[in-house]
Structures are given as C-alpha cells and as structure tokens.
Amino acid sequence: MAEQRPTTPLVIDCDPGADDALALLMALAAPSLDLRAVTVVAGNAPVDVCAANARRVLDLAGRGDIAVHRGAAAPLGGGRVEDAVVHGEDGLSGLALPKPSRGPDGTDATAALAAAMPATVAAIGPLTNIAVAREAGLAPPRLVVLGGAIGAGNTRSGAEYNLAVDPLAAALVLAGPVTLVPLDIARAALATPERVAMLAATGAVGRRIAPMLAAYAAADRRQHGLVGGMLPDAHAIAALVEPGLYTWRRAAIEVDGAGRTGFDWQAREETAEVAVAVDAEGFFALVAWLLGML
C-alpha cells in the first residue's frame, strides 16, 4: 500500500469528533508516522468531552501511553463554541467506548506542542491552539490543516466548521506556511454504506467503529443531502501517509470574519499547498489498510 518512508514525528491537534477518531486510529497504525502527543481544542464537543474522547480512542487502539493535553475551551475572541450536531451528544456518534483509563496529562496545549518540536502538526479541529502556539513563536516544520472550503462550506454562513468556530485564529494560522486539505476533498470521497461495510470488514477495530461511521454518515445525509458521510479529518492523515492520492496547487489564503476562505491561485507569495482533488477509491483503500493493521 503506502510507500515506506522515514518515520515522521507527529502531534495531532483535534476535537474528537467521529472523523477525528478515525484520523487518530489511522495515525496510530501508519508505519510512517510516530504519534508523540495529542492536543485538544473545543469544537465538535466541549473541550473536556473532546479530551476524554481522545483518550478513549487511544485506549481502543491500546495506546493509552500517548499523552493528551487539554487546550483552548473558547475561541480567541471569546464566546461559546457551538457543538457540531452531526457528531451526536457524546461527540463520537454514539460509539459508547468505555470511560478513559486516565485523566488528562495537562491543560497547556502550547507547552505540549513546544515539547514535541520538531514534529509535524496535523490540525484537524478549530485552530485556536495552533494560533496561540504560533503567537508564542512555535513553528512546526510542517503544519497540515483540515479546514476551509473552495466551494460550499458546512455551516449556515457558508464557511467550513473548523474555521467558522474561530475565524480570528484561522486568519492568523493560514497567513503562514501551511498544507491545507479543504472540505471539498471530503465531499469528493463520501463514506457510502458500501464503503463503511468495507471498513467494517478490516478487523476488530473496523467492526467496532463501523456503527459510529454509519451514524455519522447518516447525519451528514440528513444535514447536507449527501449520499454518504464526509470524513474530513481522515484526509489530513492520508495526505501525510500517501500524498500522491491528492492533486495539489499553491495559493495564498484569506479568511474573512465568518471563517470563509478565499484562494488566490496567482498570488506573488503562495504560502499554502492546497489539495484540490482526491483519488477517492485510493483513499478508502488506504483507510482500510490502516484499520486492518490495528
């Protein structure tokens, strides 16, 4: 499947979240990635719920040794984060994993990110933690962000959810060097019932999370009228493991006050590498391969 590459130290900043859970599992399974720590931000659920969910997913994969650090509970400008309804009340679409085996390892995500440097950072939630870390002078050798949209977003304003939660943080982060995987990629590779069934057949972990993926996909079908569920966060990990699954273009990115993204493909300074197309079948084959390794 994926070409063997030197192992990349990795930190995932997330807000689990059903697709975050899948992304975490993929990162744990990937031979080319070495997940060193997880930092958590409020988003798909309140920050304490997200932190517990991250620990529950790590426990599921037998990796309770990986540190989980609680980060921002509110956007940079203050205010309440509106939970993402497609993830259910528990944030994991009713997965009903056991309570985590331990409490959080700390409440300072910036310190955790600093301790992990130099490491690649995959930011798959709102960008509050990353903006705070960048303002503190932290610059990972590579930052992969799941966020923004070239076309339609998935919130009422038209923005993609992660950026809509904290537009100020998004504007700060996306002004610098970044690899961006926008929502359009997930919309081009939907988790149909047939694809969820394929992932369920990969082994014990695949069977365990298949009901979560099916419930999440059903919510996406109801909310957005799609034929399957979007799995946005999983693409950030797939882009690290198998970048050849994606077509890339360079651009400069602007973020407005609602979190909507504008792309200048002819900018003098193109600071972002943006995924603009995906091999959907190849993506799901990669996900199945990784889940089968757990």
C-alpha positions in Angstrom: 0.0 0.0 0.0 1.8 3.2 1.2 5.4 3.5 0.2 7.6 3.1 3.3 9.1 6.5 4.3 11.2 7.6 7.2 9.1 7.9 10.4 7.7 11.3 10.9 7.2 12.6 14.5 3.6 13.8 14.7 1.3 15.8 17.0 -2.4 15.8 16.3 -4.4 18.8 17.5 -8.1 17.8 17.4 -11.6 18.0 18.7 -12.9 14.4 18.6 -15.4 14.1 16.8 -16.1 10.9 14.8 -13.8 11.8 11.9 -11.1 12.9 14.4 -11.4 9.4 16.0 -10.8 7.8 12.6 -7.9 10.1 11.9 -6.3 9.2 15.3 -6.6 5.5 14.6 -5.1 5.9 11.1 -2.1 7.8 12.6 -1.6 5.2 15.2 -1.5 2.5 12.5 0.6 4.2 9.9 4.2 2.9 9.9 5.5 6.2 8.5 4.1 8.2 11.4 5.1 8.4 15.1 2.3 10.0 17.1 4.0 11.7 20.0 1.1 13.6 21.6 -2.5 14.8 21.2 -3.6 18.3 22.0 -7.3 19.0 22.2 -9.5 22.1 21.5 -13.2 22.8 21.9 -15.1 22.2 18.7 -17.2 19.1 17.9 -17.9 19.0 21.7 -16.8 20.9 24.8 -13.1 20.7 25.3 -13.3 18.3 28.3 -15.5 15.9 26.3 -13.1 16.1 23.4 -10.1 15.4 25.7 -11.9 12.3 27.2 -12.8 11.1 23.7 -9.2 11.3 22.6 -8.1 9.2 25.5 -10.9 6.7 24.8 -9.9 6.3 21.2 -6.2 5.8 22.2 -7.4 3.2 24.7 -9.3 1.4 21.9 -6.1 1.1 20.0 -4.1 0.0 23.0 -2.1 3.3 23.1 -3.0 4.8 26.4 0.6 5.7 26.8 0.3 8.7 24.4 -0.2 12.0 26.2 -3.4 14.0 25.7 -3.2 17.7 26.6 -6.3 19.9 27.0 -6.2 23.2 25.2 -8.5 26.1 24.4 -12.1 25.9 25.7 -13.2 29.0 23.7 -12.2 30.9 20.5 -9.5 33.7 20.6 -12.2 36.3 20.6 -14.2 34.6 23.3 -17.7 33.3 23.1 -19.2 29.8 23.2 -18.3 27.1 20.7 -21.5 25.7 19.1 -21.2 21.9 19.2 -21.3 20.1 15.8 -24.6 18.3 15.9 -23.6 15.6 13.3 -21.3 14.0 15.9 -24.1 13.2 18.4 -24.3 14.1 22.1 -21.1 12.2 23.0 -19.1 13.7 20.1 -18.5 10.1 18.8 -21.8 9.4 17.2 -22.9 7.0 19.9 -19.7 4.9 19.8 -20.1 4.2 23.5 -16.5 3.4 24.3 -15.5 2.7 28.0 -14.5 5.6 30.2 -10.9 6.6 29.6 -8.3 4.8 31.6 -6.7 8.0 32.9 -7.3 11.7 33.2 -5.7 14.4 31.0 -1.9 14.8 31.0 -2.1 18.6 31.3 -4.0 21.7 30.4 -1.3 23.6 28.4 -1.5 22.6 24.8 1.1 25.2 23.8 3.7 23.7 26.2 2.9 20.3 24.8 3.4 21.5 21.3 6.7 23.1 22.3 7.9 19.9 23.9 7.1 17.9 20.8 9.1 20.1 18.4 10.4 19.5 15.9 7.3 17.5 14.9 4.8 17.7 12.1 1.4 19.0 13.4 -1.9 17.9 12.0 -4.5 20.4 13.0 -7.9 18.8 12.5 -10.1 21.0 14.7 -10.6 24.7 15.2 -7.2 26.5 15.0 -7.2 28.2 18.4 -4.4 26.1 19.9 -2.3 26.5 16.8 -2.8 30.3 16.7 -1.7 30.6 20.4 1.3 28.4 19.7 2.3 30.4 16.6 1.9 33.7 18.5 4.3 32.2 21.1 6.9 31.7 18.3 6.3 27.9 17.7 6.6 26.9 14.1 6.5 23.2 13.3 8.5 22.0 10.3 5.2 21.2 8.6 1.6 22.1 9.5 -1.2 20.2 7.9 -4.6 21.8 8.4 -8.0 20.3 7.7 -10.2 23.4 7.1 -11.7 25.9 4.8 -13.6 25.3 1.6 -13.0 26.2 -2.0 -16.7 25.7 -2.7 -19.5 25.3 -0.2 -18.8 25.0 3.5 -20.9 23.1 6.0 -22.2 26.0 8.2 -25.0 28.5 7.7 -22.5 31.2 6.8 -21.0 29.1 4.1 -17.8 28.6 6.0 -16.2 25.3 6.9 -16.9 24.4 10.5 -13.3 24.4 11.9 -12.7 27.9 10.6 -16.1 29.2 11.5 -15.5 28.3 15.2 -12.5 30.6 15.4 -12.1 32.9 12.3 -9.5 35.0 14.1 -7.3 32.0 14.8 -7.8 30.7 11.3 -6.7 34.0 9.7 -3.6 34.1 11.8 -2.6 30.5 11.1 -3.5 30.4 7.4 -1.4 33.5 6.7 1.7 31.5 7.2 3.1 28.4 5.5 0.6 25.5 5.6 -0.6 22.4 3.8 -4.4 22.7 3.6 -6.9 20.0 3.0 -10.3 21.8 2.4 -13.7 20.3 2.9 -14.2 19.9 -0.8 -11.9 16.9 -0.6 -14.1 15.1 1.9 -17.2 15.9 -0.2 -15.5 14.1 -3.2 -14.8 10.9 -1.2 -18.0 10.1 0.7 -18.4 7.2 3.2 -21.3 5.4 1.5 -22.9 2.4 3.2 -20.8 0.2 0.9 -17.6 1.9 1.9 -18.5 1.7 5.6 -19.1 -2.0 5.2 -15.7 -2.4 3.6 -14.1 -0.7 6.6 -16.1 -2.9 9.0 -14.6 -6.0 7.3 -11.0 -4.9 8.1 -10.9 -6.4 11.6 -11.8 -5.9 15.2 -11.3 -2.1 15.3 -13.0 -1.6 12.0 -16.1 -3.5 13.2 -16.0 -1.5 16.5 -16.1 1.9 14.8 -18.3 1.0 11.8 -21.6 1.9 13.7 -20.0 5.3 14.6 -19.1 5.9 10.9 -22.6 4.8 9.8 -24.3 7.1 12.3 -22.1 10.0 11.3 -22.7 9.4 7.6 -26.5 9.2 8.2 -26.3 12.6 10.0 -24.4 14.1 7.0 -27.0 12.7 4.7 -29.8 14.4 6.7 -27.9 17.7 7.3 -26.4 18.1 3.8 -28.3 15.9 1.5 -25.3 13.8 0.5 -25.2 10.1 -0.5 -22.7 9.4 2.3 -20.7 10.9 5.1 -17.8 13.3 4.8 -14.7 12.1 6.7 -12.7 15.4 6.5 -10.1 14.8 9.3 -9.1 11.4 7.9 -7.7 13.2 4.8 -5.2 15.2 6.8 -3.6 11.9 7.9 -4.0 10.3 4.5 -2.2 13.3 3.0 0.8 12.7 5.2 0.9 8.9 4.6 0.1 8.9 0.9 0.3 12.4 -0.6 0.1 11.0 -4.1 -3.6 10.4 -3.6 -4.2 14.1 -3.9 -3.7 16.8 -6.5 -2.0 19.9 -5.1 -2.0 23.6 -6.1 -0.3 26.5 -4.4 -2.2 29.6 -3.3 -2.4 32.4 -0.8 -5.4 32.2 1.5 -7.5 34.8 3.1 -10.1 34.2 5.9 -13.0 36.6 6.5 -14.7 37.4 9.8 -17.1 34.4 9.4 -14.3 31.9 8.6 -15.0 31.8 4.9 -11.8 31.2 2.8 -10.7 32.9 -0.4 -7.9 31.5 -2.5 -5.6 33.5 -4.8 -4.0 30.9 -7.1 -1.8 33.5 -8.8 -0.5 35.3 -5.7 3.0 36.6 -5.7 3.5 34.9 -2.4 1.8 31.5 -2.4 2.1 30.4 1.3 -0.2 27.3 1.1 -0.1 24.0 -0.6 -3.8 23.1 -1.2 -5.4 19.8 -2.0 -7.8 20.3 -4.9 -8.7 16.7 -5.9 -8.5 13.2 -4.4 -8.4 9.6 -5.6 -11.5 8.5 -3.6 -11.1 4.8 -4.1 -7.4 5.0 -3.2 -8.3 6.9 -0.1 -10.7 4.3 1.2 -8.2 1.5 0.3 -5.6 3.3 2.4 -8.1 3.7 5.3 -9.0 0.0 5.1 -5.3 -1.0 5.1 -4.5 1.1 8.1 -7.5 -0.1 10.1 -6.5 -3.6 9.3 -3.2 -3.1 11.0 -4.6 -2.2 14.4 
